[in-house]
Amino acid sequence: MDKENPRARLYYLFGTNQSPQGSSWLARLPAGIFAICVGLFGLAGAWRRAGAFGWELAGDVAIVLTWAVGTIWLGLLTLYLIKCKRHPQAVMREHRHPVQGSLQALLPLSVLLAVIQFRQPGQGVWLILALVALGLHLLIALRVVTTLATGQMPSNAITPALYLPVVGGALVGAMALASLAYPGWAAMLFGTGLSGWALLEARILSKLFEGPMPEPLRPTIGVELAPPAIATLTAAVIWPQLPADVLMIGLGVSIAPLVGVMARYRWWRNVPFSIGFWSFSFPLAALASAILEAVHRGGWPLWIGIAALLVATAVIAFLVLRTVILLLQGRLLPAE
C-alpha cells in the first residue's frame, strides 16, 4: 500500500483538505457529518421497536430521541444546503473524491431514515422526499460503480465506505418505501441492494485482508458491519410475517463481519477520534433492531433484545460524548 503513488493515498475522510486556504467553516462542513443523524435515527427506531414489543419505557425514550435527532438533522441539512448554494465548488470536489463522494450518500440516507421515523398516512410529501433521496443515491452510486468498473478507483480508496451509496441507499430505501405502503417497489430495491452487496463484497474484502487500512480511513471500518445487519432488518420490515428462523440466518451472516472488524481492533483502537467512528452506529442500531424483531417473532424472552439494544445504546452514547468533546475543542470539522 505504501508504495502507491502518493496522490493515490488520497485525503480520505478528514485528511489533507482540498479547500482553499482561508475557506470558511461552512465550506469545510463534510457530508460525513450526517453519519451522526443516520446512527441516531437507527437507534431511535430500535427503541421504538422495543416499546412496541412490550418494554413500555422504551416507547417514551424513542419519542424523545426521535425529536432530538430530528432537530439535529434539520439543522445539519439546512447548513449543508447553504453550503451547496454558497460553496458549490467545495461540494463538487467532495462529490468527485473517491472516498468523500461515497460518504455524501449519508445525506440522502438520513433523509430516508427521517421518512421512516416521521411519515404520516396520507401525507404525500414523505413519498416525494423518499424519491428525491433515492434519485440522489442513484447519482452517487452510478459514479462509484462507473469509477470501479473502469479501473479509475485508486487502490487505497476501495474501502467499506463504498457500501453506503451502492448498498445502503437501496436497503434503507426499501425500508422507506415499505413504510409508505409500497411493498412491491420495496422488494425490488431490496434485491438491488443485495446485488450491489454481491458486486462489492469480494473486491472490498480482498483489499481489507491485504493488511491495515490507511490510518485516516480506519474509523470507517464500522461500515463493514452494515450490509448483513441492514439487509436482515429490511427483510423484516418488508415481510412482517417472515419467521424468526429466517431472520436468524441473517443474524448469523452478521457475525463474520463483526468478528473480522474486532480481529483488527488493534489497528483502529489508537486512531484519534473523528466523526468517522460513527460508522459503527447505524450497523449496531440495525443489528439491535433485527435482534428485537427475531426475539418478538420467535416468542423468546424480551431481555435478549433489550440487552442488544442497551449495548448499541452504550456505544452510540460514547460516540455522542466524544463528538461533543471534539465540538467543544473546535476540532469537529477538518482543518483548513
N, C-alpha and C positions, 0 to 999 in steps of 0.2 A: 504493500500500500504506500509506504513512504517514498518509494522510488518513482511514483507517478509524477507527471508534470505538476508543478506547484499550482497552476491555475485550476487543475482538476481537483485540488484539495478543497476548493470552494470556501464559502464563507459560512456554510452550514446554517444552523439555527440562529445563533447570535454571535457569529464570528466576525471576520472583517466586514465592516459595514460599507455598502456601496453608496450611501447617501453623501452628498457634498458636505465639505466641512462647513460648520455653522448652521446645518439644517436644523429645523425646529423639532421639538419632541414629537409633534404630530406626524411629521414625515417619517419618523423612526418607529412609529407605532406598528408592530408586526401583526400580521394576521394570526400568527401562532398564539396570540393572547386569547383568542376565542376558545382555546382548549380549556380555559377556566370555566367558561359557560357550559361547554359540552359536558365536562365532568360533573358539574353541579346539577345540570338538568338530569343527567343519568342517575345521580344519587337521589334526587327528588322523586324520580319515577320508581326507584327501588323502595323508598319509604312509603310511597303511595300504595304499592303492591302489598307491602307488609300490613298496612292499615286495612286494605280490602280483604286480606286473608285472615284477619282475626286479631291483630295487635292494635287495639284501639288508640293507644298513644301515638302510633306511627302515623295515623291519618293527620293529626294536628301538626306533627313535625313536617310532614310533606307539604302542607299548605304554607307554612311559614317559609320553608326552604324554597318552594316554587316561586313565591312572590319576591323573595330576596334575590334569587338568581335572575329572575325576570327583570328586575330593576338594573342589576349589573349588566345584563345582556343588552338592554335598551341603551344604556349609557355607552357601552363599547361600540355598539352598532352605529350609534349616532356619530361618535368620534371617527370611526373608520370611513363612514360615508363622507364626512367632512374632509378627511384625508384624500379620498378619491377625487373630490372636487378641487381641492387646493394643491394637491401634490400628485397629479396623475402619473407623472414620470416615475415617482417612487413606487407607486402601485404596480406599474408595468415592469419595473426592474424586479420587483418581488415575484410577479407572475412568471417571468422568464427564467428565474433562478431555479435550477433543478431540484432543490430541496424546499426552499421557501415557497415555490409555486405550489407544491403539493400541500404545504401547510395552509395555503389560502383556502383549501377545501373546508377548513374548520369553520369558516364564516357561514357558508350555506348549511353546513352540518348543524350549527347552532340554531339556524332558522327552522330546520326540520324538527329539531327537538322541541323548540318553542311551540310549533304547531301541535305536536303531540301533547304537550302539557296544557296549553291554553285553548285548544279548539272548543267550539261550541256548535251544537247541531244547528244546521240552517244558516250558518254564517259563512258565505262563500269566500270571504277574504282569506280564510285559512287555506283553502284549496289554491287560491291564486299565489299565496306566499310559498306554498309547497312546490308548485310548478315552477316558480321563479328560481327557487333554491335548487331544484333538480336540473334546471337549464344551466345554471352556473356550474353545478357539479359536472355536468356533461362537458362543458367547455374545458374545465381544468383536467378532467380525466382524458379527454382526447389529446390534449397537449402532452400529458405524461406518457400515454401509450404510444403516441407518434414518436416522441423522443427516444423511448426504449426500443421500439421496433426498427428505427432507422439507425441504431447504434450511436446516437448522439448523446446518450446519457453517460456522464462521467462515472467511472467505476465506483468512486467513493460516494456517489450520490444514490447508489442502489441500497436503500435502507427501508425499514418498515414504514417510514413516512409515506411511501408510495401507496400504501393500502388506503390512505384517507380518501383520496378522490375516486379511486377505481372501485374499492370495495365498500368503504364506509358510506359513501353517498347512496349507493344502491340499497344497502341493507337498511339503513336508517330511513331512507326514502320509502322503502316498502312498509316499514312500521307506520310512517306518517300517513300513507295512502290507506292502509288498513284501518287506522284510527278514524279516517274520514269516510269510511264505508265504501272503499274501492278495493275489495279483496282480490279481484282478478288481476288488476294492474299491479297490486302489491306483490302477488305471486310471481308475476313476470319480472319485476325488479329484484325479487329475492333470487331468482335464477340468474339474473345478470350479475348480482353481487357474488354468487358462488363461482361463476365463470371467471370473473375478474380476479377472485382469490386464487383460483387454479392457475391463471395466467401469470401471476406474480410470485406465487409461493416458492416454486423451485429456484427462481432467479435470486430472490431475496435471501432464502435460507442458505443457498450455496455461498453467497457472499458473507453472510454472518458467520458461517463455520470456517471461513478462511483465517479469522483472527479478530482482534479487538476492533471495534468501530472507532473512527477518529473521535478524539475526546469531546469536541464540541457537540457531536451528534449522539453521544451515549445516553443522555437523558431521554431521548425519544424512543428508546428501545421498548418502552411500555406498549407502543402501538403493536408490537409483535403479538401481544395477548389478545388483540381486538377481534380478528376475524371469526374464530370459533365461538367466542362468547356472544358476540353480537348476532351471529347467524343463528345460534340457538334461541336467543331471545326473540329475534324476528320471526322465526318459525312459530314460537309460542303465541305471538301477537296475531299473526295471520290466521292460524288454525287453533282456535280456542279449545277444540276438542282433542287436540293432539295428546296422546297418553304420556304419562311421566317417563315411561321406559324409553321413548323416543328422545325426549329431552335429555335423558341421562347419557345417551350416545353422544350428543353434542357437548355435554359437560365433560365426558371422558376425553373427547378430542381436545378440549381446552387445557387439559393437564400437561400435555407435552410442551406447548409453548411456555407455560408457566415454569416448568422445570428448566427449560432452556434459558429463560431470562434469569432465573435465580442462580443457575450454574455460572453465569457470568457476573455475578454480584460484585466480585472484587474489581471488575473493570469499570463499573459506574458508581460505586458507593462513595468514592472520594472526589468525584467530579463536583465542582462548585454548583450550588443550587441555581437553577434557572427555571423559567416557565416550561422548558422542555420536559421537566419531570411530571407535568400534568398529563403526559402521555399515558400514565398509569391509571388515571382517574376514571375515564369512561369505560375502559375494559373491565376494571374491577367492579364498577357500578352495574354494568350489564351482566357480569357474571353473578353478582348477588341477586339481581332480578331473575335471572334464569334459574338459579337455585330455588328461589322462592316459588317460582312457577312449578318446578318439578315437585317440591315439597307439597304444595297445595293439591296438585293433580294426583299425586301418589298417596295422599292421605297420611303423610308422615308427620312426625312431631314438628310443630312450627318453630321450635327453638333452633332447629338446624338452619332454617332460612334466616332467622334473626341473627344467629352467630355470623353467618356470611355477610349480612347487612352491616353489622357492627364493625367487622374487620374492614370492609370497604369504607365505612364512615370514618374510622380512625385514620386510615391512610390519607383520605381526602382532607380531613381536618388538619393533619400535619402539613399537607401541601398548602392549605389556606394560611396557616400560621407562617410558614416560610415565605410565602408570597407577600404577606403583609410586611414582614421584616424587610424584604427587598424593596418594597414600595417606600417604606419609611427611610431607608438608606439611600433612596434615589437611584437604585440600580435595577429597577424593574425593566426598563427599556434598554435596548442595545446602545452602546456608546457611539458617539459620532465617529 
